[in-house]
């Protein structure tokens, strides 16, 4: 599906936006709304988005390959905090924009009332373990002093869209897969879209497009799903609805 020529042609029809133009729509402190749906629906959704959104283009390329290394405690406390719906929680990851030479250490924090913020520092490459400087950055950003080690990798291609007028950004991740030292697991023909706004607004054109197709917001942590797909022996009752939804999407495709 991801090599679909119709998809490539649709992507090419969007007006471009540069990184410099996107500066006003960074939304590091924002409200996020996620949608999870079959890749088979993607062409129709993109067609409906064409009049409203532009697409990020960097060096004449649309779509960026990402790879991320998530860090967690030996007991997977960050996973468990999410599973247990802890209001104030955080995740730590390295993220590389493949082919660009850019990599960052990021601390993504849930701030209550559905808010999210993210702080990051640039790093030369993704290391095997945190350096003292990086560990200090994580401590200050998270307000916690924990021993962290690599947990899993995820890989995907991301398309970034920006509304022509509204302070609204949208990402669509395709080709998701997870890996660790024991194996590699693809998510399958599934798209994870994330609408990023200063505040949740039902008037978002993208939200309208999704409602028109009967697609509702659906929480899904890539990290937590990756932990489960890779077979970690952890409790997962809170994530059963997400796993069932993913199975339904794959079965219907």
Secondary structure by P-SEA (a helix, b strand, c coil): ccccaaaaaaaaabbbbccccccccccccbbbbbbbbbccaaaaaaaaacccbbbbbcccccbbbbbbbbbbcccaaaaaaaaacccccbbbbbbbccccccccbbbbbbcccbbbbbbbbbbccccccccaaaaaaaaaaacccccccccbbbbbbbbbbbbccccbbbbbbccccccccccccccccbbbbbbbccccccccaaaaaaaaacccbbbbcaaaaaaaaaccccccccaaaaaaaaaaaaaac
